[in-house]
């Protein structure tokens, strides 16, 4: 049986997918419990986590400081612009 979110094989123990962390549905848990009693080993238990898919796209780091400086700079520019425009009238 495969995960309903990522489609990877589900583990024979536990209630979450080893690959994406999604909780199994009640029907998947019931199926899993029946398979464990029959001593069937699933592929995800034999080979573990698919590390290739984890490391293909490294997480993107956001530079929050640069964004904050950019927003503060725009706000200061707008405030100065409003002050100048109101002084002219």
Beta strands, then each sheet from edge to edge (+ up, - down):
end
